[in-house]
Amino acid sequence: QVQLVESGGGSVQAGESLRLSCTFSGSRYCMAWFRQPPGKEREAVAAMSGAGGSRYYADSVKGRFTISRYVSKDQMDLQMDGLLPEDTAMYYCAAASGTICDPTQTQYTTWGQGTQVTVSS
């Protein structure tokens, strides 16, 4: 079993930063962050393998978000800088098996409960 718990969400103004954390039990080769804006479908934000050999970022967050994974602490973080109102969403961490971690190529099936991020103008 894999259990995921997110934390670090909150309300900020545009241009500010937040750092999300996901702690997990069990293991999967691929870990990722997804988000679901109000009234919209869930979308992939960032992903990486345990080895850190590859990272995926959605075009909308490239240059602003950074994914980090700390295997020894069973923790994955998402540093979010230069936040925009469009980043407002429920953010989820997720896990997948396999060696290809790009969410456009691999299905993520294990999810955390989510943490809310709200960005105001």
N, C-alpha and C positions, 0 to 999 in steps of 0.2 A: 504494500500500500504506500501511496505517496500522499502526504497532507501538506497543504500550502496555506500560509497565513500572511496577508498583506498588512502593512502599516505605513504611516507617514503622510497620508492624505490630509487635506485641509483647504482652507480658503485663502487665496492670495490675490494680489493685483497684478495686472499685466506687467511683464518685465521681471518679475520676481522669480524665485527658485523654490523647488521642493525636492526632497529626496525620499523616494519610496523604498521600502524594504520588504522582502519576502523571505520568510523562514520556512524551511521545509524538512520533513522527515521522509525517509525512503530516498530513492535516487532515480534519476533519469538523465540520460545523456544531454537532452535538449531542455533548456529553460527559456521562457519568454514572458514578455509583458504584452497584454492586450488592453484595450479600453473600449468602453461603450458609451458614447455621448447620449444625452437624453433623446429618446425617440428614434435612435439610429441603431444600426447593426454593430455588433462587436467587430473590432478591427485590430490587426496586429500592429504593435508599436516597435518592439525590439526583441531580439533573440540572440542566444549564444550557446555554444557547446560547453561542456565541462572543461575541455582542454583550452578553450578560448581561442581556438584556431580560426573561427569564423564568427562574424557578427552580422546581424541584420537590423536595419533601421528603415522604418517607413519614410518615404520621401518628405512627409510633412514634419518630421522631427529631426531629420539629419542636421547635424551641426548644433543642435540645441540639447538633445537628450543623449545620455551615455549609460550603457548597461554594464554592470559589473557583477561578477559572480565569485563568491568566496566559499569554496568547497569545504575548507576546514571548519567553517562556522555554519555550514548548511544555510547560507544566506545569499540572496541575490538582490541587488539594488538597482534603482533607476534614478539617476541624477537628471533632473529636469530644470534647465536654465532657460531664461528668456520666455517664460510661459506666456501663452496667448489665450484669449477667451475661447478660441476654438479647441483648446486642449481640455476644456471642461468635460469630464467624463468619470465614470466608474472605472477604475484601473484594476486589472486582475493579473496575477501571475499564473503561469501555466507550465505544464511539463509534457514532454513527449518522449517516446522511445525512438530508437534509430540514430543514425549518424548525420543525417541531413536535417539541420535545425531551422532553415529558412521557412517561416510560416507559409509562404506561398507554395512550398513543396511538401511540407510535412503537416499532418493533422495533429493538433494538440487536443488531448482528451481529458486531462486532469487539471482542475481549476481551484483557485482559492476563492474566498468569499467576496473579495473586492474591497477597495478603499477609495473614497470619493475625493476627487480633485475639482475644485471650483476656482476659476480664474475670472476676475472682473476687470473691466476696462478702467 
